[in-house]
Structures are given as C-alpha cells and as structure tokens.
Amino acid sequence: AQSVTQPDIHITVSEGASLELRCNYSYGATPYLFWYVQSPGQGLQLLLKYFSGDTLVQGIKGFEAEFKRSQSSFNLRKPSVHWSDAAEYFCAVVSQGAQKLVFGQGTRLTINP
Amino acid sequence: IAGITQAPTSQILAAGRRMTLRCTQDMRHNAMYWYRQDLGLGLRLIHYSNTAGTTGKGEVPDGYSVSRANTDDFPLTLASAVPSQTSVYFCASMGYSGELFFGEGSRLTVL
C-alpha cells in the first residue's frame, strides 16, 4: 500500500538556525512529491513539488527539497528559519496517473526566539 | 480570487442531526476531494470525485456521503452526526499539474 511517513511529530529550532524536515514514502514507481504548509487556523498552501528532472527543487519562502530515489525520501530544508515559519508541514505523494494524494501525519515546527 | 470556497466556516451540531458542508471551486478542475484533519492523524481522505457525475470512497468514508452534480460543487453530507465526526474538514481540487488547492476548512463540533 502507498504510504508516507514523517518521522518527526514536533521539531523546535531557534530562529536563524537551519531546518530539515524528513519525509519517506513507499511507492512502486516514481511518484509526484509535494510539501504543504499549514499555519494555525488556515488551509494548506503548496510550498514546492517534484515531478521529474532536477532532484533539488526550490519552493516559496526560501524552502527547498531534495528527492533521493535510493532512500525513498523527499526532505524539506531551509538554511535559516524565521519566526513566521512556525506552522505544520505536510509531505504528500501521488503516483503518476493516479488522482489521490496521500499525506504524511505532519510535522509541527516551533521556532524559539 | 479564484479558488475553493467552503461553508460554513464553523458549526456546532447536536448528535443525530443531518449536516451538509458545502464546497465550490471556480477553477474548472475535474478532481475534487474531502479530507478530515485530526490531531496526530494528519489528513485522511473521506471521499473523492474524479469528474462530474462520479464519486469514490477514500480512507474513512463511513458516515459520510457526497455528490457531484456539476464540476464546481462537491458537498459533503453527514446523515446522522456522531461525536467522532468532530473534526476540521477540508475540501480540495486537483490542478492540472497534480497539486491540490485547498479551501480554508470547516470546523465541525458534534455534541
């Protein structure tokens, strides 16, 4: 069965520190990969996506993610976090040709001043 | 502004009552989805529709029904609400590049 795992339920980092949020997936073929962000009381906003080509993708708000096929991972990174980055982050996957996204459980990011 | 509109934003409902959450999109997307979001469980798919006139069951369909009479509207109905259906519900549509566009959510409390 298709699945997405975000191993970290909650991460706390200091403002200005670097960030990496982990995402692992289980799929039979190369999937389409997404990261979404959800601020409190809001809907989900797309940060970035990977379909094919360059395995390092750039997104909005200074985020990037790297697709590593050998590790079935699509980790999200940011060199220096800002207090406004505090939110819940979701990794999502859909297999090519399918029309249903499968979401991870989410990682809640807290920023210390 | 184009997007997904959900209503109501928030609702408190007595157990046993019928409730319909409305969802409308103006992007002419074929595929639409209803998710529920619960703490620690992420987003779970309730029902989906690949195109007008068709619907399908997701991961947690029991107690919910949907219809897709046209491209724009995708209402979710709780025939007889139970407290375990207390949740935040998100409607979404799939864009032409595969990404989902979400509404702002409907917070439902069943007492």
Contacts between the chains, C-beta under 8 A, distances in Angstrom:
chain1	res1	chain2	res2	distance
A	9	B	40	7.3
A	32	B	98	4.9
A	34	B	99	6.1
A	34	B	100	7.7
A	36	B	100	7.9
A	42	B	104	6.6
A	42	B	105	7.7
A	43	B	4	7.9
A	43	B	90	6.3
A	43	B	102	4.0
A	43	B	103	5.7
A	43	B	104	4.7
A	43	B	105	5.6
A	44	B	43	7.9
A	44	B	90	7.1
A	44	B	92	8.0
A	44	B	100	7.5
A	44	B	102	4.5
A	45	B	102	7.8
A	46	B	99	5.2
A	46	B	100	7.6
A	46	B	101	8.0
A	49	B	97	7.3
A	49	B	98	7.3
A	49	B	99	5.6
A	51	B	97	7.4
A	51	B	98	7.1
A	90	B	42	6.5
A	90	B	43	6.9
A	92	B	100	7.5
A	94	B	98	6.0
A	99	B	31	4.8
A	99	B	48	7.3
A	99	B	50	5.6
A	99	B	94	6.1
A	100	B	33	7.5
A	100	B	45	6.4
A	100	B	48	6.2
A	100	B	58	7.3
A	101	B	33	7.7
A	101	B	45	7.9
A	101	B	94	7.8
A	101	B	100	5.7
A	102	B	45	8.0
A	103	B	35	7.8
A	103	B	42	4.9
A	103	B	43	4.4
A	103	B	44	8.0
A	104	B	42	6.0
A	105	B	40	6.8
A	105	B	41	6.6
A	105	B	42	4.1
A	106	B	42	4.9
